[in-house]
Amino acid sequence: MQTRCQGLSTNIDARMASISWKELPSAFRDAIRIVRTLGCNFIWIDSFCIVQDDTDDWRTQSVSMSQVYSSAYLNLAMSALPNIHGRLFRDCHRASHD
């Protein structure tokens, strides 16, 4: 399923120029906040960094994915989220131990 925030062949030039903060899903904004807090200058988000509707770009980029992830300072997996609009962090409430 394609979403407005993905890098597609029809919007790649616009995505390379800028991406509106308000347009980003909550999970991506959370990830960017973490990266900025850690002082990192770069973030790899697959749906932006790989043109989603371009089979040739997928083939080219997928070959280097193990290098991208193994060389990363930090990897964030958002696999517990139902979709990209969920929040990366949840409120935690400590149980009282009376």
Secondary structure, 3 states (H helix, E strand, C coil): CCCCCCCCCCCHHHHHHCCCHHHCCHHHHHHHHHHHHCCCCCCCCHHHHCCCCCHHHHHHHHHCHHHHHHCCCCCCCCCCCCCCCCCCCCCCCCCCCC
